[in-house]
């Protein structure tokens, strides 16, 4: 994110002069990263679900694997 901010220094300066708030600038800079993280999570959660379920089935005492385990962090 720091690298992106350094590349877009002039754009950030112009936006601040035109009245952009700090929240608007942070949203502008972090939008790409948030989208990449969301796509990565959507791709990885089903794989992790399958692997964890298979691993947990090997134990004598079993627990149910709920979706809120993945939403917690």
C-alpha positions in Angstrom: 0.0 0.0 0.0 2.9 2.3 0.7 4.3 1.7 -2.8 0.9 2.5 -4.3 0.7 5.7 -2.3 4.1 6.8 -3.5 3.1 6.2 -7.1 -0.1 8.2 -6.7 1.3 11.1 -4.7 0.2 13.7 -7.2 -3.3 12.2 -7.5 -3.7 12.2 -3.7 -2.5 15.8 -3.5 -5.0 17.0 -6.2 -7.8 15.1 -4.4 -6.9 16.7 -1.1 -6.9 20.2 -2.6 -10.3 19.5 -4.1 -11.7 18.5 -0.7 -11.3 14.8 -0.4 -11.4 13.5 3.1 -8.8 11.0 4.6 -11.5 8.3 4.4 -12.0 8.8 0.7 -8.3 8.7 0.0 -7.8 5.5 2.1 -10.7 3.9 0.3 -9.2 4.8 -3.0 -5.9 3.3 -2.1 -7.2 0.1 -0.4 -10.0 -0.8 -2.9 -7.7 -2.9 -5.1 -6.3 -4.8 -2.1 -9.7 -5.5 -0.6 -10.9 -6.9 -3.9 -7.9 -9.2 -4.2 -8.3 -10.4 -0.7 -12.0 -11.1 -1.2 -11.3 -13.1 -4.4 -8.5 -15.1 -2.6 -10.8 -15.9 0.3 -13.6 -17.0 -2.0 -11.2 -19.4 -3.8 -9.5 -20.8 -0.7 -12.4 -21.3 1.8 -13.9 -24.3 0.0 -10.5 -26.0 -0.2 -9.7 -25.4 3.4 -13.2 -26.6 4.3 -12.6 -29.9 2.5 -9.1 -30.4 4.0 -10.2 -29.6 7.5 -13.3 -31.8 7.3 -11.1 -34.8 6.2 -8.6 -34.1 8.9 -11.2 -33.8 11.6 -12.9 -37.0 10.6 -9.8 -39.0 11.7 -10.3 -38.1 15.3 -12.3 -40.2 17.8 -14.2 -37.2 19.1 -15.8 -35.3 16.2 -17.0 -31.7 15.9 -19.1 -30.1 13.2 -17.4 -27.6 11.0 -19.6 -24.5 10.8 -19.2 -21.6 8.4 -18.7 -19.1 11.2 -15.3 -20.6 11.9 -14.1 -19.0 8.7 -15.9 -15.7 9.2 -14.6 -15.2 12.7 -11.2 -13.7 11.8 
